[in-house]
Amino acid sequence: MKLTFAALVLALAATPAWAAEPSTGTPVENRSAHAFNIRDLAMMDRVSDAQLSPDGRYAAFSVRSTDYAANKGVNAIYVLDLSERDSGRNGPAKVLAKGSSARWSVDGHSLYYVAPADGVAQLWRLDLGEGKNGLSLQTLSTPTQISHGILDLGDYKLSPDGKSALLSYGVFTDCADLACTKERIDGAAQGKASGKVYDKLFIRHWDTWADGRRNQLFIARFDVDGKLPVEPALLSRDIDGDIPSKPDGDNNEFSFSPDGQTVYFDVRIAGNSEAWSTNFDVYAVPADGSAVPRNLTAENRAWDASPLASPDGKTLYYLAMKAVGSESDRFAIMALDLASGQKREVDPDWDRSPGSLSISADGKTLYATADDNGQRPLFAIDTASGKVAKLTGEGNVGSFSLAGKRLLLAHDDLRHPADIYTLDASHADGTGRSMKQVTHFNAAQLKVAKLGEYEFFNYKGWNDESVQGYVVKPVDYKRGRKYPVAFIIHGGPQSPSGNTWGYRWNPQTYAGQGFAVVAVNFHGTPGFGQKFVDSIANDWGGKPLDDLKAGWRAALNKYTFLDANRACALGASYGGYMVYWIAGVWNQPWKCFVAHDGVFDTREMYYDTEELWSEEDGYGGTQYEHPENYEKFNPINHVKDWRVPMLVVHSGNDFRIPITQGLAAFTALQRRGIPSQLLTFPDENHWVLKPQNSVQWHETVNAWLKKWTAKDAPAVP
């Protein structure tokens, strides 16, 4: 059922926890106590991108608010004085109403950021004047446009001395300048013929059709007025690849040497194998562009990433996988001696896979986050010994930066959306007790929006190995009562159900509707050791299913408030695949299913998707060489055993798992005569991102769950 917008507004306005502004349908804040709902989630401020000033006194960060009527998010930039003199007394100052990717100037007196000018993304600078006791955050100057390129700026990074900047633009690599690319784009837009001929993959990626452009790395030097030339200098000459990578790479994929004379970046050479290769390499190139880039990791055919030079410039740290063709292997931290060329693994005894690296001023400590037993803490890694220390406790560190011993974090958990925290690295004990919260966005909203309590538990899963799960109690839980259950199956399969706040598949939205939530971190989930991740190779429907069955039993035995007779299973991506799989092989416990962007036919998926390496890694090779592997756990082969009502959600711009998978599953359900609905968004990709679409998604899913878990619900055959 696809509600019209007018009908949706009326439905929401009729719900006590909702109110809507009549002319726009924009949700109006409910100031009375109520169970957490999708309005609360959709309208929350989203805090991210924590950036500490060079002297450690000021925090800059991004806050995304929701313009519901315009159906989009709006990014603003805030600055907070962290000094004891201010101690957050004045609260964060909104210094820019629109902008993103804020970075401090070398002297800490200005912020660079990205914002549009005449519809083209450009680099800007906001100068923060000196007040009596520091930066003046209340009286602001007019921002200065720094770049004037004719193409959208993709990403950037300032040089250590602040005199130049790395810039990423999407260009046709056979063009001599940016103007050539712009002319070609404009020419194609004006042409009447719409056909496109391809002779290699990718044809499309994530949600975008390939048009031949590549993200390329440029450098430009600031002039005496602090502005950049229209035409920067190309550094990535002869590189057939994207810097940063598509679809979601960032500026952690390129960096300067401390003296600014060398630039390091990682890239996958596309050639004809881009769609099935994960062979990223780390390159070095002179910052003046006097030579072509040089491959520093050619011997490793697996993934090398995130280069970061030591403060003395003698060592290059980077991340490296060992398994060729894998995207889920453990990232080891590598150290390359730039003089001798010798490489060593810094952390061979740490069985975790860190994210992008930062380094202390003395070069003795690296900092990185990593999935760890359902949490994502921040860790410190000794560069000499490889000893690892956990700095934060439970929850998720979404971003961080450091200056001296002070760390600035964006931190969240299952009951708290992200806020900004500070931490003294020298006193961090891994419990989180030494973290200091310095912002309180959404505090007023959360004061009246009631949330469910959560608890992690462990049980024996496949082969009696320990597996983790969690339960969220429904809002207003009362001992002795039974509650319907939303059994959420995570995606990936390497995307954990962790202790984090999310804006898709947030368990609190179900708890607010009166459901208990159960989630399981089955075999294949990161954060429990690489052996645990690797165990599901060529077994996507095996060990994870055993863990889900055992987790459901364990949860029912431990939490007596779970109503085993009123439960629905739901999941997205790999979780959607698993819903299709259990619909045929484990449908007995369930009153309904929700499958979002799932794989219905593993055989056809190999030829439908764009990133073939994921399928080949998961199934032990190509479909045509190993067809039996793709059939072993193929949901389409068990449609005859389907019986449980199912809501299928699939969107038109999802190229990771194309919409034909969802349409086929819905066709199977309808032909079988099984109660079913299809919800589709022609303008969304693998995720549902637009605010009004997100509201419709949640309302449709909640209505489906309630229909089939009601005490008077129709009987399931």
C-alpha positions in Angstrom: 0.0 0.0 0.0 1.5 3.3 -1.0 -0.1 6.2 0.9 -0.4 9.5 -0.9 1.3 12.4 0.9 -2.0 14.0 1.8 -3.3 10.7 3.3 0.0 10.3 5.1 -0.3 13.7 6.7 -3.8 13.0 7.8 -2.8 9.6 9.2 0.0 11.2 11.2 -2.0 14.1 12.4 -4.6 11.6 13.8 -1.9 9.9 15.8 -1.6 11.5 19.3 2.3 11.4 19.2 2.2 13.4 15.9 1.2 16.8 14.8 1.7 18.4 11.4 1.8 22.0 10.2 -1.3 22.2 7.9 0.3 23.9 4.8 3.5 21.9 4.6 2.9 18.7 6.5 6.0 19.4 8.6 5.9 17.6 11.9 5.4 19.9 14.8 7.2 19.1 18.0 5.2 17.2 20.6 6.2 18.6 24.0 4.1 16.1 26.1 5.5 12.7 27.2 5.0 10.1 24.5 6.6 6.9 23.1 9.4 7.5 20.7 8.2 7.6 17.1 9.2 8.2 13.5 8.5 11.9 13.8 11.1 12.1 16.6 13.6 10.2 14.5 13.0 12.2 11.3 13.3 15.6 12.9 16.4 14.9 15.1 19.5 17.0 14.7 22.3 14.7 13.5 25.7 15.6 14.9 28.9 14.4 13.1 32.4 15.2 11.8 34.0 16.3 15.0 37.1 18.5 14.3 39.4 19.9 17.0 41.2 23.2 16.5 45.0 23.0 16.4 45.3 24.4 20.0 42.6 22.0 21.3 40.4 24.8 22.5 37.6 24.8 20.0 35.4 22.1 18.5 33.9 22.4 15.0 31.3 19.9 13.9 28.4 19.4 11.5 24.7 19.3 12.5 22.2 18.1 10.0 18.6 19.3 10.5 15.6 18.3 8.6 13.7 20.6 6.2 10.7 18.3 6.0 8.7 20.5 3.6 11.7 20.5 1.2 12.1 16.7 1.8 15.9 17.0 2.6 18.5 17.5 5.2 20.4 20.8 5.8 23.9 20.7 7.1 25.1 23.5 9.3 28.5 24.1 11.0 28.9 24.8 14.7 31.8 25.8 16.8 32.1 25.3 20.6 34.6 26.9 23.0 36.0 24.0 25.2 38.1 26.2 27.4 37.6 26.3 31.2 36.9 30.0 30.9 33.9 29.2 28.7 33.3 25.6 29.7 30.4 25.4 27.3 28.5 28.1 29.1 27.5 29.9 26.0 26.8 26.6 24.1 27.7 25.8 20.5 27.6 28.7 18.1 26.1 28.1 14.6 28.7 29.8 12.5 27.4 28.7 9.2 23.8 27.9 8.3 24.8 25.8 5.3 28.0 24.0 4.7 29.9 20.7 5.2 33.3 19.3 5.7 34.6 22.0 8.0 38.4 21.9 8.6 40.5 24.3 10.7 43.2 26.5 9.2 46.7 25.9 10.4 46.6 28.9 12.7 43.2 27.9 14.1 41.6 31.3 13.2 39.5 30.2 10.2 37.3 27.4 9.0 37.4 26.0 5.5 34.3 24.2 4.3 32.3 23.2 1.2 29.2 24.9 0.1 27.6 25.8 -3.3 28.1 29.0 -5.2 25.7 29.4 -8.2 24.9 25.7 -7.9 28.5 24.5 -8.0 30.2 23.0 -4.9 33.1 25.3 -3.9 35.7 25.7 -1.1 35.0 28.6 1.2 36.7 30.1 4.2 35.1 31.7 7.3 37.5 33.9 9.3 36.8 33.8 13.0 37.9 37.1 14.5 39.8 37.5 17.8 37.6 38.6 20.8 38.7 39.6 24.2 39.3 36.1 25.4 39.7 34.1 22.2 37.8 33.6 19.0 34.8 35.7 18.4 32.0 33.3 17.7 29.0 35.6 18.0 30.1 38.4 15.6 31.1 36.7 12.3 32.6 37.9 9.1 31.3 37.3 5.7 32.6 34.0 4.3 35.1 34.1 1.4 34.8 31.9 -1.7 38.2 30.3 -2.1 37.7 28.1 -5.2 36.0 29.1 -8.4 36.1 25.8 -10.3 33.5 25.1 -12.9 33.0 21.6 -11.6 31.7 20.5 -8.2 34.4 20.1 -5.6 34.2 16.5 -4.4 36.6 16.6 -1.4 39.7 18.4 -0.2 42.6 18.4 2.3 44.8 21.3 3.4 48.5 21.1 3.3 50.4 21.0 6.7 51.7 24.6 6.1 48.3 25.8 4.9 49.6 27.1 1.7 48.0 24.7 -0.7 45.1 22.2 -0.9 44.4 18.8 -2.4 41.1 18.9 -4.4 39.1 16.0 -5.9 37.1 16.6 -9.1 35.1 14.2 -11.3 36.7 14.6 -14.7 37.1 12.8 -18.1 40.7 11.7 -17.8 41.5 12.4 -21.5 40.6 16.1 -20.9 43.5 18.6 -20.5 41.5 20.9 -18.1 38.3 21.2 -16.1 36.7 23.3 -18.8 36.9 20.3 -21.2 35.0 18.1 -18.8 32.3 20.8 -18.3 32.0 21.3 -22.1 31.5 17.6 -22.6 28.9 17.4 -19.8 27.0 20.3 -21.2 27.2 18.9 -24.7 25.7 15.6 -23.6 22.9 17.4 -21.8 22.0 19.3 -25.0 22.1 16.3 -27.3 18.8 14.6 -28.3 20.1 11.1 -28.5 20.1 9.4 -25.1 21.8 6.1 -25.8 25.1 5.2 -24.1 27.5 2.5 -25.3 29.6 0.6 -22.7 32.5 -1.7 -23.4 33.4 -2.6 -19.7 32.1 -2.7 -16.2 31.1 -0.7 -14.2 28.0 0.3 -16.2 26.5 1.7 -13.0 27.5 1.8 -9.3 25.4 2.1 -6.2 22.8 4.5 -7.6 24.6 6.2 -10.5 25.1 5.3 -14.1 28.7 5.5 -15.3 29.4 8.4 -17.7 33.2 7.9 -18.0 34.2 10.5 -15.4 36.8 9.6 -12.7 37.4 11.3 -9.4 40.9 12.7 -9.9 43.3 14.3 -7.4 44.5 17.9 -8.0 46.6 20.4 -6.1 46.3 24.2 -6.0 48.3 26.8 -4.2 46.6 29.8 -2.4 47.5 33.2 -3.8 48.2 36.3 -1.8 44.5 36.8 -1.3 44.1 33.3 0.0 42.2 32.1 -3.1 42.8 29.2 -5.4 43.2 29.3 -9.2 40.4 28.2 -11.4 42.5 25.4 -13.0 44.4 23.3 -10.4 47.3 21.0 -11.3 46.6 17.3 -11.8 48.5 14.9 -9.5 46.9 11.6 -10.5 48.3 11.5 -14.0 47.9 8.2 -15.8 45.7 6.8 -13.0 42.6 5.0 -14.3 40.7 5.0 -11.0 38.8 7.1 -8.5 40.4 9.2 -5.7 38.5 9.1 -3.5 36.8 5.8 -4.3 33.2 5.6 -5.3 30.6 5.5 -4.0 31.4 6.6 -0.5 35.2 7.3 -0.3 36.5 10.4 1.6 39.6 12.4 2.2 41.1 9.7 4.4 42.2 8.2 1.1 44.7 10.9 0.5 47.2 12.9 2.6 50.3 15.0 2.6 53.8 14.3 4.0 54.6 16.5 7.0 56.8 18.8 4.8 54.0 19.0 2.2 56.4 17.9 -0.6 54.8 14.5 -1.2 51.2 13.4 -1.5 50.0 9.9 -0.7 46.7 8.3 -1.9 45.1 5.0 -2.4 43.3 3.9 -5.5 42.1 0.8 -7.4 43.3 0.8 -11.0 40.1 0.1 -12.9 41.2 -1.5 -16.2 38.7 -4.2 -17.2 38.5 -5.8 -13.8 37.2 -3.0 -11.6 33.9 -4.8 -10.9 35.5 -7.8 -9.4 38.8 -6.4 -7.9 39.5 -5.1 -4.5 43.2 -4.4 -5.3 43.6 -0.9 -4.0 47.2 0.3 -3.7 48.9 3.2 -2.0 50.8 5.6 -4.3 53.2 8.5 -3.7 53.5 11.5 -6.0 55.5 14.8 -5.7 53.2 17.6 -4.6 54.5 19.7 -7.5 53.3 17.1 -10.0 56.8 16.8 -11.4 56.5 13.0 -11.7 53.8 10.4 -12.2 52.5 8.6 -9.1 54.6 5.6 -7.9 52.9 2.4 -6.5 54.3 1.6 -3.0 52.3 -1.6 -2.4 52.3 -3.3 -5.8 53.3 -6.7 -4.2 50.0 -6.9 -2.3 47.1 -7.8 -4.6 44.6 -7.3 -1.8 43.3 -4.0 -0.4 45.7 -1.2 0.8 44.2 2.0 2.1 44.3 5.2 4.2 47.9 6.3 4.0 49.2 8.5 6.8 52.7 9.7 7.3 54.5 9.9 10.7 55.2 13.4 12.0 58.9 13.0 11.2 58.1 11.9 7.6 60.1 8.8 7.8 57.3 6.2 8.1 54.1 5.8 6.1 51.3 4.0 8.0 48.4 2.5 6.1 45.8 -0.3 6.3 46.2 -3.6 4.4 44.1 -6.7 3.9 45.8 -10.0 2.9 42.9 -11.9 1.2 42.7 -11.1 -2.5 39.3 -10.2 -3.7 37.9 -9.6 -0.2 36.1 -6.6 1.2 35.7 -8.2 4.7 39.2 -9.3 5.5 40.9 -7.8 8.5 42.7 -4.5 7.9 46.2 -4.8 9.4 48.1 -1.6 10.3 51.3 -1.5 8.2 54.4 0.6 8.6 56.5 1.4 5.5 60.0 2.7 6.1 60.2 5.3 3.3 64.0 5.2 3.2 64.6 1.4 3.0 61.2 0.3 1.6 60.8 -2.3 4.4 57.3 -3.0 5.6 56.1 -4.5 8.9 52.8 -5.1 10.5 52.3 -3.0 13.5 49.4 -4.9 15.2 49.7 -8.6 14.3 48.2 -9.7 17.6 45.1 -7.5 17.4 42.3 -9.5 16.0 40.2 -6.5 15.0 39.9 -4.4 11.8 40.5 -0.7 12.3 39.2 2.2 10.4 41.1 5.2 9.2 44.1 6.3 11.2 45.2 9.4 13.1 48.6 9.8 14.8 49.9 11.7 17.9 52.3 14.6 17.5 55.2 12.6 18.8 54.5 9.8 16.4 54.3 7.2 19.1 50.6 6.5 19.1 48.0 5.7 16.3 44.3 6.2 16.9 41.5 4.3 15.2 38.0 2.9 15.8 37.1 -0.7 15.3 34.1 -3.0 15.8 34.5 -4.8 19.1 31.9 -7.1 20.6 28.9 -5.1 19.5 30.5 -1.7 20.3 32.7 0.6 18.2 35.2 2.2 20.6 38.3 4.3 19.9 41.6 2.6 20.4 45.2 3.7 20.8 47.9 1.6 19.1 51.6 1.9 20.1 53.5 2.3 16.9 56.6 0.5 18.2 55.2 -2.5 20.1 51.7 -2.8 18.5 50.1 -2.8 22.0 46.5 -1.8 21.8 44.5 0.1 24.5 40.8 0.7 24.4 40.1 4.4 25.2 36.3 4.5 25.3 33.6 2.2 26.6 30.2 1.1 25.3 28.7 2.7 22.3 29.9 4.0 18.9 32.6 6.6 18.1 31.4 8.0 14.8 34.2 10.4 14.2 37.1 11.8 16.2 40.1 14.2 16.0 43.0 15.1 18.3 45.2 17.9 19.4 47.9 17.2 21.9 46.3 14.8 24.4 42.8 16.0 23.9 40.5 13.9 21.8 37.2 15.2 20.4 34.5 12.5 19.7 31.1 12.2 18.1 29.6 9.4 20.2 26.2 7.6 20.3 24.6 4.4 21.5 21.2 2.6 21.3 19.5 5.2 23.6 21.4 8.4 22.6 21.9 10.0 19.2 25.3 11.4 18.6 26.7 14.3 20.6 30.2 15.8 21.0 32.4 14.6 23.8 36.0 15.3 24.9 38.5 12.9 26.3 42.0 13.2 27.7 43.9 10.4 26.1 46.3 10.2 29.0 43.5 9.4 31.4 41.2 7.2 29.3 40.6 3.8 30.8 38.4 2.1 28.3 35.2 2.5 30.3 33.9 5.8 29.0 33.8 7.3 32.5 36.4 9.9 31.6 34.5 11.1 28.6 32.9 14.5 29.0 29.7 15.4 27.1 29.9 19.0 25.8 26.8 19.2 23.5 23.3 18.2 24.2 21.5 18.3 20.9 18.0 16.7 21.0 17.9 16.9 24.8 14.5 18.6 24.9 13.1 16.1 22.4 14.5 13.1 24.3 13.2 14.4 27.6 9.6 13.8 26.5 10.2 10.9 24.0 10.3 7.7 25.9 12.8 5.0 24.8 13.1 1.3 25.5 15.8 -0.2 27.7 18.3 -2.5 26.0 20.4 -5.4 27.1 23.1 -7.5 25.4 23.2 -11.3 25.9 25.4 -14.2 24.8 24.4 -17.7 23.9 25.6 -20.8 22.2 25.1 -20.7 18.4 26.5 -22.8 15.6 28.8 -25.5 16.8 28.2 -24.3 20.4 30.3 -21.2 19.7 29.5 -18.0 21.6 27.3 -15.6 19.8 26.0 -12.2 20.9 22.6 -10.6 20.6 20.6 -7.8 22.2 17.0 -7.2 23.3 15.2 -3.8 23.5 12.2 -3.7 25.8 9.1 -1.9 24.5 8.4 1.6 25.8 6.4 1.5 29.0 7.4 -2.1 29.6 5.6 -3.7 32.5 6.8 -6.9 34.2 4.5 -9.8 33.7 3.2 -8.8 30.3 3.9 -10.4 27.0 4.8 -8.2 24.0 5.0 -8.8 20.2 8.5 -9.0 18.8 10.4 -7.5 15.9 13.2 -9.9 15.1 15.7 -7.7 13.2 18.3 -9.4 10.9 21.3 -7.2 10.1 22.8 -6.6 6.7 26.2 -7.0 5.2 26.5 -9.7 6.3 29.4 -7.8 7.8 27.3 -4.9 9.3 26.8 -5.6 13.0 23.7 -5.0 15.1 25.7 -2.8 17.4 25.3 -0.4 20.2 24.7 2.6 18.0 22.0 5.1 17.1 20.8 4.9 13.6 18.4 6.6 11.2 17.5 3.5 9.4 16.4 0.4 11.2 16.6 2.1 14.6 15.2 -0.5 17.1 13.7 2.4 19.2 11.1 3.1 16.5 9.7 -0.4 17.1 10.0 -0.2 20.9 8.0 3.0 20.6 5.2 1.1 18.8 5.0 -1.5 21.6 7.3 -4.1 20.2 10.2 -5.9 21.9 13.2 -6.1 19.6 15.6 -9.0 19.3 18.8 -8.8 17.2 21.6 -11.3 16.7 25.3 -10.8 15.7 25.5 -14.1 13.9 28.7 -15.7 12.4 30.1 -13.4 9.8 29.6 -10.3 11.9 32.8 -8.2 12.4 34.0 -7.3 15.9 34.4 -10.9 17.2 37.6 -11.9 15.5 38.5 -12.5 11.8 37.9 -16.3 12.1 34.3 -15.5 13.1 33.9 -13.2 10.0 35.6 -15.7 7.6 33.5 -18.7 8.9 30.5 -18.0 6.6 32.5 -18.0 3.3 30.4 -20.1 0.9 27.9 -20.6 3.8 25.7 -17.5 3.8 22.6 -19.5 4.5 24.2 -22.0 6.9 25.9 -20.8 10.1 24.0 -17.5 10.2 20.7 -19.3 10.1 21.8 -21.7 12.9 22.8 -18.7 15.0 19.4 -17.0 14.3 17.5 -20.1 15.3 19.6 -20.5 18.5 19.4 -16.8 19.3 15.6 -16.8 19.0 15.4 -19.8 21.4 17.9 -18.2 23.8 16.0 -14.9 23.8 12.7 -16.7 24.5 14.2 -18.6 27.4 15.9 -15.6 28.9 13.2 -12.9 28.4 9.8 -14.1 29.3 8.1 -11.0 28.1 8.7 -12.0 24.5 5.5 -13.4 22.9 6.7 -16.3 20.7 3.3 -16.4 19.1 3.3 -12.8 17.9 6.6 -12.3 16.2 7.8 -11.0 12.8 11.2 -11.2 11.2 12.5 -8.3 9.2 15.8 -7.3 7.6 17.5 -5.4 4.8 20.1 -6.3 2.2 21.7 -9.5 3.5 19.0 -9.3 6.1 16.4 -9.2 3.3 18.1 -12.2 1.7 17.9 -14.0 5.0 14.2 -13.2 5.3 13.6 -14.7 1.8 15.7 -17.7 2.9 13.9 -18.4 6.2 10.5 -17.9 4.5 11.2 -21.3 2.9 13.3 -23.1 5.5 12.4 -21.7 8.9 9.0 -20.0 8.7 7.3 -21.8 11.7 7.8 -19.1 14.4 6.8 -16.1 12.3 3.5 -14.2 11.8 4.9 -12.0 9.1 8.1 -10.9 7.3 9.5 -7.7 6.0 12.2 -8.0 3.3 13.9 -4.7 2.3 16.2 -4.7 -0.7 17.0 -8.4 -0.3 18.4 -11.0 -2.7 15.7 -13.4 -3.9 17.7 -15.3 -6.5 21.4 -15.7 -5.7 22.1 -17.0 -9.2 20.6 -14.0 -11.0 22.1 -11.7 -8.3 25.5 -12.5 -9.6 24.6 -11.0 -13.0 22.4 -8.2 -11.7 24.7 -6.6 -9.1 27.6 -4.2 -9.8 30.3 -5.2 -7.2 31.0 -8.7 -8.3 33.8 -9.1 -5.7 31.2 -9.4 -2.9 29.4 -12.3 -4.6 32.7 -14.1 -5.7 34.1 -13.7 -2.2 30.9 -14.9 -0.5 30.3 -17.9 -2.8 33.8 -19.1 -3.5 34.1 -17.8 -7.1 32.0 -16.9 -10.1 28.5 -18.3 -10.7 29.4 -20.0 -14.0 32.4 -21.8 -12.4 30.7 -22.8 -9.2 26.9 -22.9 -9.9 26.4 -25.3 -7.1 27.6 -22.8 -4.5 25.0 -20.3 -5.6 22.2 -22.8 -5.5 23.0 -24.2 -2.1 21.2 -21.4 -0.2 19.1 -19.9 -3.0 15.7 -18.7 -1.7 14.0 -19.0 -5.1 14.3 -22.8 -4.8 12.1 -22.9 -1.8 9.2 -20.7 -2.9 6.9 -23.7 -2.8 7.3 -23.7 1.0 6.5 -20.1 1.5 3.4 -19.4 3.6 3.9 -16.4 5.8 2.6 -12.9 4.9 5.4 -10.7 3.6 6.0 -7.0 2.9 8.6 -6.5 0.2 10.4 -3.1 0.0 12.6 -2.3 -3.0 13.7 0.9 -4.6 14.3 1.9 -8.2 17.8 3.3 -7.8 19.2 0.4 -5.9 21.9 -1.0 -8.2 23.6 -3.0 -5.4 20.6 -5.3 -5.3 18.5 -4.3 -8.3 14.7 -3.9 -8.0 14.1 -7.0 -10.2 15.0 -9.1 -7.1 12.1 -7.5 -5.1 9.7 -7.6 -8.0 10.4 -11.3 -8.5 9.8 -12.0 -4.8 6.5 -10.1 -4.8 5.5 -12.0 -8.0 6.2 -15.3 -6.2 4.1 -14.2 -3.2 1.2 -13.1 -5.3 1.2 -16.2 -7.5 1.3 -18.3 -4.4 -1.7 -16.4 -3.0 0.2 -15.4 0.1 -0.9 -12.0 1.7 1.7 -9.5 0.6 2.5 -5.9 -0.2 5.2 -4.2 -2.3 6.5 -0.8 -1.2 8.8 0.9 -3.8 10.5 4.2 -4.0 11.6 5.2 -7.6 13.9 7.9 -6.2 15.8 5.9 -3.5 18.8 3.6 -3.6 19.7 0.8 -1.3 18.8 3.1 1.6 15.7 5.2 2.1 17.1 8.7 2.7 14.5 11.4 2.0 12.6 12.4 5.2 9.1 12.0 3.8 10.0 8.6 2.3 11.5 7.5 5.6 8.3 8.4 7.3 6.3 6.5 4.8 8.6 3.5 5.1 8.3 3.3 8.8 4.5 3.9 8.8 4.1 1.1 6.2 6.3 -1.3 8.0 4.7 -0.6 11.4 1.3 -1.1 10.0 2.3 -4.4 8.6 3.8 -5.6 11.8 0.8 -4.5 13.9 -1.7 -6.2 11.5 -0.1 -9.6 11.7 0.9 -9.5 15.4 -2.5 -8.3 16.7 -4.2 -10.7 19.1 -7.1 -11.0 16.6 -4.8 -11.1 13.5 -5.8 -13.5 10.7 -4.4 -17.0 11.1 -1.3 -17.8 9.1 -1.7 -21.1 7.2 
